[in-house]
Amino acid sequence: MLKLYSKYPKHFVAVDCIIFGYDIAEKELKLLVIKRSFEPAKDKWSLSGGFVKEGENLDDAASRVLSNLTGITDLYMEQMHTYGSIDRDPGARVVSTAYYALIGIHEIDTEKKESNGAHWRSISRLPELIFDHNQMVKAALHELLHKVKSQPVGFELLPEKFTLVQLQELYEAVYQRKIDKRNFRKKILSMNLLEKLDEKEKVTSKKGAFYYRFNEEKYNTFTTNGFFFNLDVT
């Protein structure tokens, strides 16, 4: 079979991972970037990526890259677009499929992150990235903005328990704008997907705010019965 294709040019196949995290203390959506350790573009800021290995499909390659960088094997991950401009990588003809992943900054393996030279950077103050990586990030932010409105993926960025204020601040960080408090609470609570806990967060307020938890099992049941998540609020 290989002989049938021997006359055709060979290209490298790669994956690039756009890893978003939410800093609950700084109330910012952040991107995990690395300093590239080899040429071309050595010491420049880059997304995390790698070439697809023999016997490895695209999803497995992306999962491997994410696990090696974060120490987490079960991340929320979405395949996005494939980038194949002829001159996108000056090292060779490389066709790369981009994935975006969501992670709670509190979950990441700090030692793995530091050993890989990875750093969190606010999406509002990103450095210039190599090749077409800025284009990938822009497309991923566009995808994420639409996804959080129609699916509860935002909870992937938060700790298991959170306050309604923290949840609203997360959505404001993704939307990059303020949201009306009353409308937001009315909408999210009306979906009946949050469990109110008998515990309060008292660090940021004297009175304390109750913690909540997202009920994924209830969401799955609702979805089976025709429920649509909608958190497009102003």
Backbone bond lengths (Angstrom), bond angles and torsions (degrees), N, CA, C in turn:
res aa  C-N    CA-C-N  psi(-1)  N-CA   C-N-CA  omega(-1)  CA-C   N-CA-C  phi
1 M - - - 1.474 - - 1.531 111.43 -
2 L 1.373 116.55 -38.03 1.454 119.58 -179.19 1.519 112.05 -60.68
3 K 1.336 116.47 -32.74 1.459 120.50 -179.68 1.527 111.38 -63.54
4 L 1.316 116.60 -31.56 1.459 120.73 -179.47 1.523 111.27 -63.58
5 Y 1.344 116.67 -29.49 1.459 121.30 -176.57 1.528 112.89 -104.67
6 S 1.324 118.17 2.69 1.462 121.31 -173.15 1.525 113.58 -63.63
7 K 1.314 117.25 -24.30 1.467 119.61 -177.71 1.534 112.81 -82.45
8 Y 1.336 116.18 -7.83 1.457 119.68 -178.26 1.531 110.70 -93.79
9 P 1.340 117.66 148.28 1.476 120.35 179.40 1.521 111.31 -67.28
10 K 1.313 115.77 150.85 1.470 121.89 -179.73 1.524 109.93 -105.85
11 H 1.334 115.01 139.47 1.459 121.34 179.43 1.520 109.51 -124.63
12 F 1.338 115.14 159.15 1.462 120.49 174.73 1.532 109.08 -85.83
13 V 1.329 115.72 142.64 1.469 121.81 176.90 1.524 107.80 -114.52
14 A 1.328 116.11 129.66 1.468 120.71 -175.56 1.525 110.80 -135.65
15 V 1.316 115.37 169.89 1.469 122.28 170.78 1.527 108.05 -127.07
16 D 1.315 116.04 146.84 1.462 122.28 173.56 1.522 107.96 -127.20
17 C 1.328 116.15 137.12 1.466 121.32 -173.83 1.523 111.62 -114.96
18 I 1.326 115.43 122.07 1.465 122.29 175.08 1.522 106.61 -96.25
19 I 1.317 117.50 107.31 1.461 121.97 -172.68 1.530 109.26 -105.52
20 F 1.330 115.66 111.52 1.457 121.42 178.67 1.528 109.88 -97.09
21 G 1.317 115.80 138.96 1.455 121.95 174.01 1.514 108.86 -134.88
22 Y 1.329 116.39 156.32 1.461 119.93 179.26 1.513 109.32 -115.51
23 D 1.329 115.80 125.06 1.468 121.96 177.54 1.517 108.02 -91.47
24 I 1.325 116.34 102.90 1.463 121.08 -173.66 1.524 111.86 -68.72
25 A 1.336 117.32 -26.07 1.464 120.96 179.21 1.527 110.86 -77.24
26 E 1.326 116.19 -43.12 1.463 120.40 -178.52 1.522 112.68 -90.32
27 K 1.344 116.39 -7.23 1.465 122.74 177.26 1.530 111.26 59.27
28 E 1.335 115.12 42.44 1.456 120.35 -177.66 1.521 112.05 -131.25
29 L 1.319 115.25 141.84 1.456 121.12 170.01 1.522 107.37 -81.92
30 K 1.339 116.64 132.55 1.460 120.32 -175.11 1.520 111.46 -127.49
31 L 1.334 114.34 161.13 1.459 122.68 178.99 1.522 108.55 -119.03
32 L 1.335 116.02 136.62 1.464 120.88 178.18 1.529 108.59 -89.63
33 V 1.322 115.70 117.31 1.464 121.14 -178.83 1.526 109.35 -124.22
34 I 1.334 115.67 159.96 1.463 120.61 -178.99 1.516 109.83 -129.34
35 K 1.341 115.25 157.54 1.460 121.04 170.96 1.528 107.09 -86.99
36 R 1.300 117.31 120.39 1.469 122.20 -176.84 1.531 109.39 -64.58
37 S 1.322 116.71 132.44 1.467 121.61 -172.72 1.523 113.87 -100.06
38 F 1.329 117.99 5.41 1.463 120.37 -177.87 1.527 109.93 -148.63
39 E 1.332 114.34 162.57 1.464 120.21 177.84 1.532 110.04 -80.30
40 P 1.342 118.38 153.81 1.463 125.83 -2.92 1.530 112.28 -76.95
41 A 1.327 115.56 162.86 1.472 122.79 178.53 1.530 112.54 66.87
42 K 1.315 116.98 33.88 1.462 120.54 177.49 1.527 110.80 -59.62
43 D 1.354 115.70 140.03 1.470 124.11 179.32 1.527 113.80 70.82
44 K 1.319 117.95 8.14 1.456 121.25 174.06 1.530 109.36 -93.22
45 W 1.336 115.43 158.67 1.455 120.00 -179.96 1.526 110.17 -74.86
46 S 1.332 114.94 139.20 1.464 120.81 -173.35 1.518 111.08 -147.60
47 L 1.327 115.89 158.10 1.451 120.95 165.43 1.524 108.08 -73.56
48 S 1.312 116.18 164.88 1.462 120.07 175.36 1.526 108.95 -87.05
49 G 1.317 116.38 132.61 1.458 119.42 -179.08 1.511 111.74 -159.40
50 G 1.307 115.79 -171.83 1.454 120.41 179.03 1.514 111.31 177.73
51 F 1.324 115.65 168.06 1.453 120.98 178.86 1.527 110.70 -80.88
52 V 1.315 115.47 147.75 1.459 121.55 177.31 1.532 108.37 -74.99
53 K 1.326 116.38 129.91 1.457 121.25 -177.54 1.530 111.51 -83.69
54 E 1.338 115.00 165.09 1.465 120.48 174.91 1.534 109.62 -60.07
55 G 1.326 116.65 135.10 1.457 120.86 178.72 1.518 114.17 73.08
56 E 1.323 117.39 16.36 1.462 121.76 -177.40 1.525 109.02 -120.77
57 N 1.336 116.81 130.49 1.461 118.11 176.03 1.530 110.13 -86.26
58 L 1.323 116.53 174.15 1.462 120.70 -174.05 1.527 112.33 -62.19
59 D 1.348 116.77 -46.00 1.461 119.85 -178.74 1.528 111.53 -61.45
60 D 1.330 115.92 -40.74 1.468 119.55 179.53 1.525 111.07 -65.85
61 A 1.320 116.48 -37.83 1.460 120.26 178.31 1.520 110.73 -63.94
62 A 1.321 116.72 -44.36 1.462 120.48 179.05 1.528 110.93 -64.75
63 S 1.337 117.07 -41.29 1.468 120.99 178.04 1.526 110.94 -61.73
64 R 1.332 116.62 -39.35 1.467 120.96 178.69 1.534 110.82 -63.72
65 V 1.315 116.40 -46.04 1.465 120.96 179.50 1.527 110.33 -60.58
66 L 1.328 116.38 -45.34 1.467 120.96 -179.34 1.524 111.87 -64.36
67 S 1.331 116.68 -43.24 1.459 121.16 -179.78 1.526 111.57 -65.22
68 N 1.323 116.87 -41.48 1.464 120.61 179.91 1.524 112.03 -63.83
69 L 1.317 115.96 -30.74 1.462 119.93 -176.74 1.518 113.24 -88.59
70 T 1.332 116.64 -35.39 1.469 120.33 -172.65 1.522 114.36 -107.93
71 G 1.343 117.50 -20.68 1.456 120.28 -175.21 1.509 113.11 81.41
72 I 1.324 117.43 7.45 1.464 122.23 -177.96 1.525 109.16 -114.03
73 T 1.323 116.19 133.48 1.463 120.32 -176.61 1.522 113.19 -101.51
74 D 1.316 118.15 -12.14 1.467 120.40 -175.99 1.524 109.79 -124.10
75 L 1.323 115.70 71.83 1.450 121.24 -179.13 1.526 111.42 -98.95
76 Y 1.331 115.73 150.97 1.467 119.61 170.63 1.526 106.95 -70.55
77 M 1.325 117.02 124.44 1.458 121.80 -173.86 1.527 109.40 -142.63
78 E 1.333 116.57 137.63 1.461 121.80 178.65 1.524 109.08 -130.30
79 Q 1.347 116.07 130.38 1.459 119.23 172.63 1.522 108.25 -73.79
80 M 1.332 115.10 137.59 1.450 119.38 -174.04 1.524 111.70 -112.76
81 H 1.325 117.22 -98.49 1.459 121.84 -176.87 1.526 110.58 -122.15
82 T 1.330 115.54 164.16 1.458 121.17 173.92 1.524 108.85 -110.17
83 Y 1.322 115.49 133.58 1.461 122.30 -176.32 1.529 108.89 -113.08
84 G 1.329 116.38 124.39 1.455 119.11 -174.34 1.512 115.00 -140.26
85 S 1.338 117.54 26.80 1.463 119.03 176.94 1.529 109.74 -56.87
86 I 1.314 115.49 141.79 1.464 120.77 -174.19 1.522 112.12 -56.86
87 D 1.336 117.08 -40.55 1.464 120.73 -175.19 1.522 113.38 -105.65
88 R 1.338 118.41 23.38 1.466 119.96 -175.68 1.528 112.60 -67.70
89 D 1.322 117.91 -28.16 1.467 122.38 179.08 1.525 107.68 -128.37
90 P 1.329 117.93 115.58 1.473 119.88 -177.51 1.525 113.58 -68.43
91 G 1.317 118.37 -11.14 1.459 121.09 -178.73 1.517 113.91 -78.94
92 A 1.329 116.63 -32.34 1.467 121.55 -177.36 1.523 108.01 -175.27
93 R 1.318 116.25 175.43 1.477 120.38 174.95 1.524 107.01 -80.56
94 V 1.333 115.83 106.94 1.460 122.17 -176.28 1.532 109.58 -122.02
95 V 1.302 116.27 124.65 1.464 122.36 173.88 1.526 107.23 -102.39
96 S 1.338 115.77 122.60 1.463 119.04 -174.22 1.525 112.14 -123.11
97 T 1.326 115.64 135.40 1.460 122.04 174.27 1.522 108.81 -99.73
98 A 1.324 115.91 127.78 1.468 121.37 -177.14 1.522 111.06 -94.45
99 Y 1.315 114.82 141.15 1.464 123.50 174.52 1.521 108.37 -125.25
100 Y 1.338 116.13 145.80 1.462 116.45 167.97 1.525 108.63 -115.48
101 A 1.318 114.50 145.58 1.465 121.54 -177.59 1.519 109.26 -130.17
102 L 1.334 115.75 151.17 1.460 122.21 178.93 1.517 109.13 -116.83
103 I 1.326 115.83 134.19 1.455 120.32 -177.06 1.525 109.47 -146.52
104 G 1.318 116.16 143.77 1.454 119.87 171.17 1.524 107.82 -78.19
105 I 1.309 117.76 126.53 1.467 120.47 -178.72 1.521 110.99 -55.38
106 H 1.327 116.37 -30.75 1.462 121.01 -179.76 1.530 112.16 -67.83
107 E 1.336 118.10 -17.72 1.462 122.09 -175.12 1.523 113.93 -87.72
108 I 1.306 117.21 -20.89 1.458 120.41 -168.80 1.524 111.93 -70.20
109 D 1.321 116.22 147.05 1.462 123.07 176.27 1.527 107.63 -77.00
110 T 1.334 116.72 106.59 1.464 121.38 -174.41 1.519 112.41 -60.86
111 E 1.335 116.92 -39.71 1.459 120.30 -179.28 1.528 111.16 -64.18
112 K 1.341 116.88 -42.63 1.463 119.88 177.70 1.521 110.96 -63.86
113 K 1.319 116.03 -42.49 1.461 120.60 -179.91 1.529 110.37 -59.93
114 E 1.317 116.36 -47.72 1.459 120.44 -177.13 1.528 112.07 -69.97
115 S 1.326 117.09 -37.04 1.462 120.16 179.72 1.520 111.87 -67.07
116 N 1.341 116.53 -25.40 1.463 121.15 178.18 1.528 112.48 -92.63
117 G 1.339 115.88 2.24 1.460 119.57 -179.61 1.510 113.62 66.75
118 A 1.322 116.39 31.98 1.469 121.41 -177.99 1.527 110.86 -91.09
119 H 1.315 115.74 147.41 1.463 121.84 -178.66 1.522 109.44 -140.57
120 W 1.333 115.25 144.08 1.464 120.12 173.55 1.521 108.55 -86.18
121 R 1.326 116.59 133.79 1.458 122.31 176.76 1.526 108.96 -131.86
122 S 1.331 115.59 135.19 1.464 120.55 178.36 1.520 109.87 -61.16
123 I 1.338 116.46 140.17 1.468 119.32 179.97 1.525 111.23 -66.86
124 S 1.321 117.68 -16.62 1.463 120.06 177.88 1.527 111.94 -85.70
125 R 1.339 116.82 -8.38 1.472 120.47 -179.06 1.530 109.97 -139.41
126 L 1.310 116.78 51.40 1.455 120.69 -177.19 1.532 111.22 -78.19
127 P 1.324 117.06 143.36 1.463 119.90 173.53 1.521 109.91 -75.30
128 E 1.310 117.37 166.92 1.460 121.12 174.95 1.522 108.02 -70.20
129 L 1.330 116.65 128.98 1.455 122.03 -177.99 1.525 110.64 -101.78
130 I 1.323 116.36 159.98 1.461 121.28 -176.84 1.526 111.92 -73.08
131 F 1.326 114.32 160.83 1.465 123.36 172.66 1.535 111.20 50.86
132 D 1.348 116.39 -126.82 1.465 120.66 179.93 1.530 111.42 -106.34
133 H 1.336 116.80 24.40 1.464 120.09 -175.70 1.532 112.65 -67.15
134 N 1.341 117.78 -33.40 1.469 118.87 175.84 1.531 110.57 -62.40
135 Q 1.311 116.31 -38.33 1.467 121.33 177.23 1.525 110.57 -63.54
136 M 1.335 116.68 -40.54 1.460 121.08 177.74 1.528 111.26 -61.85
137 V 1.328 115.74 -44.40 1.468 120.11 -179.00 1.521 110.71 -63.92
138 K 1.321 117.00 -43.02 1.464 121.22 179.07 1.523 110.88 -59.57
139 A 1.340 116.13 -43.37 1.466 120.34 179.16 1.526 110.83 -66.66
140 A 1.329 117.14 -38.41 1.465 121.26 -179.60 1.524 111.14 -66.68
141 L 1.316 117.40 -39.68 1.470 120.84 177.24 1.526 110.62 -62.88
142 H 1.317 116.18 -39.03 1.469 120.91 177.56 1.532 110.46 -63.51
143 E 1.340 116.17 -43.87 1.467 121.16 178.00 1.530 110.75 -63.26
144 L 1.337 116.58 -44.47 1.462 120.95 -178.17 1.524 111.16 -63.68
145 L 1.315 116.59 -41.43 1.466 120.88 -179.65 1.522 111.10 -57.56
146 H 1.308 117.24 -42.11 1.467 120.70 179.68 1.527 111.45 -75.73
147 K 1.326 116.32 -33.61 1.463 120.21 -177.65 1.531 111.67 -67.75
148 V 1.345 117.67 -42.15 1.466 119.66 -176.15 1.523 111.87 -68.49
149 K 1.323 116.61 -20.10 1.460 119.60 178.26 1.521 111.93 -76.89
150 S 1.333 116.92 -30.97 1.460 120.54 -171.89 1.527 114.85 -113.53
151 Q 1.344 117.60 -7.27 1.463 122.00 177.29 1.525 109.02 -142.94
152 P 1.324 117.90 150.18 1.473 120.44 -175.67 1.532 113.45 -80.55
153 V 1.338 117.39 42.93 1.467 120.18 -178.28 1.521 112.07 -72.61
154 G 1.339 117.48 -18.21 1.455 120.30 179.37 1.520 113.13 -58.36
155 F 1.324 116.37 -28.34 1.468 119.77 -179.49 1.522 111.86 -67.58
156 E 1.333 117.72 -18.17 1.463 121.32 176.36 1.531 111.09 -65.20
157 L 1.327 116.61 -21.03 1.459 121.58 -175.95 1.524 113.42 -93.41
158 L 1.335 116.51 -7.30 1.461 121.66 -175.90 1.523 111.69 -109.14
159 P 1.343 116.80 159.38 1.467 119.23 169.79 1.519 110.01 -62.72
160 E 1.313 117.08 169.28 1.468 120.66 -177.65 1.521 111.33 -60.48
161 K 1.331 117.34 -37.45 1.469 120.54 177.06 1.524 109.19 -114.99
162 F 1.325 115.42 142.18 1.459 121.63 -174.24 1.526 108.67 -155.29
163 T 1.312 116.79 161.52 1.458 121.14 175.13 1.527 108.95 -94.86
164 L 1.314 116.27 165.03 1.460 119.79 177.75 1.524 111.08 -65.12
165 V 1.324 116.16 -32.32 1.470 119.85 176.50 1.519 110.10 -64.03
166 Q 1.331 116.60 -45.48 1.468 120.55 179.17 1.520 111.73 -63.43
167 L 1.326 116.68 -36.72 1.460 120.50 178.26 1.524 110.25 -66.24
168 Q 1.322 117.01 -43.74 1.461 120.33 178.76 1.524 110.94 -64.13
169 E 1.322 116.84 -40.94 1.464 120.68 179.66 1.530 111.29 -62.52
170 L 1.325 116.37 -35.02 1.465 120.02 176.05 1.523 110.41 -62.02
171 Y 1.329 117.04 -49.48 1.452 120.21 -178.40 1.533 111.20 -65.18
172 E 1.305 117.37 -34.83 1.460 119.77 176.07 1.526 110.74 -64.98
173 A 1.334 116.89 -36.00 1.468 120.97 178.07 1.521 111.03 -66.33
174 V 1.334 117.03 -38.80 1.465 120.73 179.16 1.532 110.32 -73.03
175 Y 1.349 116.50 -45.23 1.457 120.86 -179.22 1.529 112.53 -71.95
176 Q 1.350 116.14 -20.37 1.470 122.37 -175.78 1.526 111.75 59.78
177 R 1.328 114.90 39.98 1.466 121.24 175.86 1.520 109.42 -162.38
178 K 1.319 116.04 163.32 1.451 121.54 178.19 1.527 110.30 -76.80
179 I 1.340 114.99 151.36 1.464 121.72 179.49 1.533 108.23 -124.20
180 D 1.310 116.04 141.14 1.464 120.05 177.66 1.528 109.81 -64.60
181 K 1.324 116.06 123.41 1.462 122.05 -174.89 1.521 112.33 -59.82
182 R 1.315 117.03 -45.96 1.463 120.92 -176.84 1.529 111.34 -64.49
183 N 1.324 116.54 -46.45 1.470 120.30 -179.73 1.525 111.41 -62.80
184 F 1.342 116.03 -41.35 1.455 120.14 -178.23 1.526 110.78 -63.34
185 R 1.320 116.80 -49.23 1.471 120.36 -178.03 1.526 111.59 -64.67
186 K 1.306 116.11 -40.45 1.461 119.93 179.83 1.525 110.51 -61.41
187 K 1.323 115.91 -43.22 1.454 119.76 -176.25 1.519 112.09 -70.98
188 I 1.340 117.22 -46.96 1.465 119.71 -176.05 1.525 110.93 -68.65
189 L 1.327 118.14 -37.61 1.463 120.19 -179.89 1.522 112.06 -73.64
190 S 1.337 117.21 -29.61 1.467 120.13 -179.53 1.526 112.20 -67.93
191 M 1.323 117.13 -19.72 1.469 120.27 179.55 1.521 112.25 -78.96
192 N 1.330 116.60 -12.40 1.471 122.00 175.60 1.528 112.34 58.00
193 L 1.336 116.28 41.00 1.462 121.21 -179.20 1.527 112.79 -109.49
194 L 1.328 117.10 -5.04 1.457 121.09 -177.68 1.521 111.17 -107.78
195 E 1.321 115.89 138.82 1.464 121.88 174.01 1.528 108.77 -101.09
196 K 1.314 116.11 124.26 1.462 120.93 177.49 1.528 109.07 -81.51
197 L 1.324 117.15 126.84 1.458 122.17 -176.95 1.522 111.19 -96.22
198 D 1.329 116.45 157.64 1.467 121.44 177.50 1.528 110.25 -87.89
199 E 1.317 115.15 50.84 1.463 121.31 -177.06 1.519 108.43 -149.01
200 K 1.327 115.91 141.79 1.456 119.70 -178.39 1.520 112.19 -118.65
201 E 1.320 114.76 149.71 1.453 122.39 172.76 1.521 107.21 -92.58
202 K 1.333 117.57 118.06 1.466 120.79 -173.00 1.525 113.44 -118.07
203 V 1.320 116.24 10.93 1.466 119.11 -179.45 1.517 111.02 -76.43
204 T 1.326 116.55 -41.10 1.467 120.11 -174.10 1.530 113.59 -97.90
205 S 1.332 118.10 -5.21 1.467 119.86 176.91 1.524 109.91 -150.12
206 K 1.331 116.36 143.63 1.463 121.08 -178.58 1.526 111.65 -67.06
207 K 1.324 115.45 -41.19 1.460 120.02 -179.22 1.520 111.21 -69.59
208 G 1.313 116.05 -35.61 1.458 120.44 -179.31 1.523 111.83 89.82
209 A 1.317 115.50 144.10 1.470 121.47 178.79 1.518 108.67 -118.41
210 F 1.318 116.07 138.41 1.461 120.21 -178.74 1.534 110.93 -66.34
211 Y 1.317 114.23 142.98 1.456 120.72 173.27 1.528 109.55 -82.31
212 Y 1.330 114.47 151.29 1.460 121.98 174.75 1.526 108.76 -127.76
213 R 1.321 115.49 165.29 1.456 121.78 176.92 1.530 108.50 -139.66
214 F 1.324 116.39 137.80 1.462 121.50 178.07 1.519 109.78 -76.61
215 N 1.350 116.42 130.22 1.457 121.82 -179.14 1.532 109.07 -98.00
216 E 1.325 115.60 93.80 1.464 120.32 -177.02 1.525 112.15 -66.13
217 E 1.324 116.90 -36.32 1.462 120.38 179.81 1.525 110.92 -62.11
218 K 1.317 115.58 -42.30 1.466 119.72 178.79 1.532 110.53 -65.93
219 Y 1.327 116.59 -39.61 1.463 120.59 178.37 1.529 110.75 -60.89
220 N 1.326 116.90 -44.77 1.468 120.81 179.77 1.524 111.49 -62.57
221 T 1.335 116.01 -39.33 1.467 120.44 177.93 1.525 110.49 -65.42
222 F 1.315 116.14 -45.63 1.465 120.82 179.36 1.529 111.08 -60.33
223 T 1.346 115.63 -42.49 1.466 120.77 -178.01 1.524 111.20 -62.75
224 T 1.335 115.61 -40.13 1.467 120.38 177.51 1.524 111.13 -60.14
225 N 1.326 115.66 -30.67 1.464 120.80 -178.70 1.530 113.06 -92.63
226 G 1.343 116.51 12.99 1.460 119.46 174.26 1.516 115.56 97.14
227 F 1.332 118.10 10.96 1.466 121.88 -179.76 1.533 110.82 -74.46
228 F 1.348 116.25 141.11 1.455 121.42 176.12 1.526 109.91 -121.02
229 F 1.307 115.81 122.87 1.473 121.46 176.41 1.523 108.64 -72.09
230 N 1.339 116.26 131.63 1.463 119.58 179.19 1.514 109.52 -146.89
231 L 1.330 115.40 109.21 1.466 119.93 -179.91 1.532 109.99 -124.92
232 D 1.315 114.99 43.12 1.450 121.17 176.05 1.517 107.22 -87.90
233 V 1.332 116.69 93.38 1.455 121.49 -174.49 1.522 110.59 -119.76
234 T 1.316 115.42 161.45 1.474 121.08 179.28 1.522 110.07 -116.42
